[in-house]
Amino acid sequence: GDGQSEQGTMKIQSSTNVKGWKEDDLSNLYLEGDGNISLDGSTAYAWTMNYKNGKVKYQYTAPYVRSEETKMDPSLFNFGEVPEKVMHDAQVKDDQITFTIPREYMAEAGLNATQMLSELDDLDYGDVAVTAAINKSDWTLKTVHMKFNVTMTYMDYPVNADYDITYEFGLAGEFHEADTEEDSQESGSVNQTGHQYE
């Protein structure tokens, strides 16, 4: 062997806009988003995705252009399903809830974001830091942000991966008016700062 002891550095980012999400009815669920994976500083994968009616479609722009469609069980997006016992050190401050999901639960849940690539093996999760922003008026979710680290093997190469995953929620009721928002890319960044309520 050539004694490869060095470890690759992988960064995985994905951002998904979630519309029509209702805890007890996922039939109107619509997702769109994008993501990328860089390995040792250069882009290995980049994609946009959308999900509707049980089908998720990935449109890759790197390493080469291709599209892929697979079936996806929407119950992966039951965000209400994280059992409270795995939410460690939950803290509420203004409209932000922060908590930790311990690594054991992640390994069990096998987060769907890590399921995409068949080339990944031997995943060993770290704890997940979760920040959720809520609408205080009705306790619905605005955004969910997760950061965690995974060591794994990528094509037989040991890799240390940082995941940075964001879900942004549109109101369940605005499923059909959602199209008007598509034009302004800025709307996402405004939400991050929180609206001024008079």
Disulfide bonds with the S-S distance in Angstrom:
none
